[in-house]
Amino acid sequence: MNVLDIIKNEIRRLYTTHPDIHVNVTLKRPHRQTFYNLPVVIRGVYPHMFQVEYQDSGVTRSYMHQYTDIITKDIEILELPEIKTQSIEK
């Protein structure tokens, strides 16, 4: 089982057992977004991405993230233990 499969399985587990999570997000595209300890809800888990939703000034915002965003550290799920990615980074 590779690192990407481990990430997918952990997100699926969170989705079914505890979908209310907290994330740190640092994205540069399509526009710069930086959030720390943002409470979100996992709304969907798909083969290549997962969907999260959060409230922003009374407006529901929904975003799709690829599992590789966790490897590249563009998104960090605070409820997940640190996943070792040394084999990918080489």
RAFENQUI-V832672 format. One record per backbone hydrogen bond with DSSP energy under -1.0 kcal/mol. CO is the residue of the C=O (numbers start at 0). NH is the residue of the N-H. If there is no record, write none. Layout:
BEGIN
CO,NH
CO,NH
END
This chain:
BEGIN
1,5
2,6
3,7
4,8
5,9
6,10
7,11
8,12
9,13
10,14
11,15
12,16
13,17
18,41
20,39
21,77
22,37
23,75
24,34
26,32
32,26
34,24
37,22
39,20
40,52
43,50
48,45
49,64
50,42
50,43
51,62
52,40
53,60
55,58
58,55
60,53
62,51
64,49
65,68
66,69
67,71
68,73
68,74
73,25
75,23
76,79
84,88
END
